Amino acid sequence: MKTKLVTAPTGMLISLDEAKTHLRVDHTEDDGYIQALIMSGITMAEVITNRRFLTQTWKAYADEWPANFFTIPFGNLQSITSVKYISSDATLNTVVSTQYISDTDSDPGRVVLGYEKTWPTATLYPSNPIYIEFVCGYGDHTLKTITAASNASPIVITIADHSYLTGNRVLISSVTGNTNANGAWNITKVDDDTFSLDGSTGNEAYISGGTAVKLEVPDPIRAAILLMIGNAYKARESIFVSTDIREIPGYIMNLLWSYRLWEF
């Protein structure tokens, strides 16, 4: 299936602060380079798994109607926006959504012909006549701004209208003062504007700053990307000599392999 990106993700799968913490870098001279490595690592992990990790919108094209269903690329199908086709006279038509089932439970997802329904019978345009617009990804990983982090046990984080739920896993970054808040935490919702970090203890009064993001992409995928970033940062050429020989690439593949979609 030919595919075309419609709306790119807006969230951040791996933040610059998170990558620098992994690399143990405490200066800013390499920030641009590290940001490029983050994007490269994400792209490589998506290529290996045949997935797209963050919420984004795509079009997938087909030349003919299937017998029963279309299999949608990239996995983690969230929704089908529309199914359209171009007839031989170049007229654009929309398939009524009651004609098909949006199967978001399967992975990869599917557009399934409904019971006792039929696909359109019009003669199709000769080039990419059918296209399906869809939304996919594990989640949006949108950054939210922290306005307070209590010096208590557990630490209570304040974010206006955070929308998080008890049991969510949240990454806290760049909090100053009460730095024990930084890191990845399971949380307990207190109310619409606050939540606590399970098992945390404050170490100082909150000064300023901080962001939070709900982690929806599986931890093994994120770990593999951080390892790719670390490898590339350490070895700035494709071949290097070192007395510290480790089989990191194999470990990275092991982390990603169970998430790979084999149908594409």
Secondary structure, DSSP 8 states (H G I E B T S, - for coil): -EEEEEE---S-SS-HHHHHHHHT---STTHHHHHHHHHHHHHHHHHHHTB--B-EEEEEEESS--SSEEE-TBS-EEEEEEEEEEBTTS-EEE--GGGEEEE-SSSS-EEEE-TT-----S-B-SSS-EEEEEEESSB----EE--EE-SSSS-EEE-TT----TT-EEEEE--BSSGGG-EEEEEEEEETTEEEETT----S---B--EEEE--S-HHHHHHHHHHHHHHHH--SSS---S----HHHHHHHHHHTT--TT-
